[in-house]
Amino acid sequence: MGSRSTLVGVEVPITGSDSVKWHELSLPLPVSRSNAISSGSSSPPPWPQFPPLTDDCASCCVVGDPPLYFIWRIHKTHPNVLELLELSAESEFPKIGLRITFPDSLTSFAHIHQNQQDGSTLTNPYTLYVLTVSGVAYLIKLRTISAYSSTSVFPGDELFQFDLTSYSNAPITSVAASAGCLVVGRNDGSIACFRLSLLNHAVPGFVNELRDDSGINRLWGFMSRGRTVGTVLDLGIRELHGVPFVFVLHSNGVIQIWDLLSHNKIFSQGMNVQNPEGTTAVRCGSVKLTISQTEFLGHLAEKEPGM
């Protein structure tokens, strides 16, 4: 037998991409860090630290109907710069792209969805979420990319930023997003939902921690150590029948499903895998947590016989 090729993927240049004209924009420092710098503080707050990018990363967000394809990319040599291209099957390859420079390095995450919440949909039809390695989440109201021109600073009225460390100092290990909502998982097993679309962190409901140990159950949780979960390895958000659900994989093999509207846990199951002593569960490469709609509805039927 001949040797098996280990080649699994090849990066192929897109015809015309070398002629893209990039419009350059930059974002200001987060308010909390600007205040720290102006006050001469020598000891920065304990922001969560993400591992720096070791490879280039890119992905695609599909928006609208007919669909638009937003290609985003971050180079490991310029980890604080996000590149955006807007593609459509009905038009030729774009001649204009957008480069947004952030004040800090970015995580390998970006999410774009259609803005359907207010009267700004004509001028800002899309919303972009990104997260920096220091724990600052950004909501950016995007125009169509062709509507931008190179300026020094991104318009302040089209930008909202929130330092997640003002809520918890536990390091963030995974992140996912849906329209209006950013969900993060942490190394202590906790999960939090931030409704960035409210544009005001003081509004009730801006932050919701997904936990089922309220009241007497919380007391029981302190007494029952066997109910703890491990570090959040991965998150995924899927919408079924108009309801968004977040799927969570923990390092100790526990899989949970949460209803993002009611913030209730509807499913929890430990995988019956006997790990050899001294080993731990890890996420492999770019594998994402997924579940079929049929299997998911089957689990719900077991939980709720009336369905």
Buried (B, 14 or more C-beta within 10 A) or exposed (E): EEEEEEEEEEEEEEEEEEEBEBBBBBBBBBEBBEEBEEEEEEEEBEBBEBEEBEEBBBBEBEBEEEEBBBBBBBBEEBBBBBBBBBBEEEEEEBEBBBBBBBBBBBBBBBBBBBBEEEEBEEEBBBBBBBBBBBBBBBBBBBBBBEEBEEEEEBEEEBBBBBBBBEBBEBBBBBBBBBBBBBBBBBBBBBBBBBBBBBBEBEEEEBBBEBBBEEEEEEEEBEEEEEBEBBBBBBBBBBEEEEEBBBBBBBBBBBBBBBBBEEBEBBBBEEEEEEEEEEEEBEBEEEEEBEBEEEEBEEBBEEEEEEE
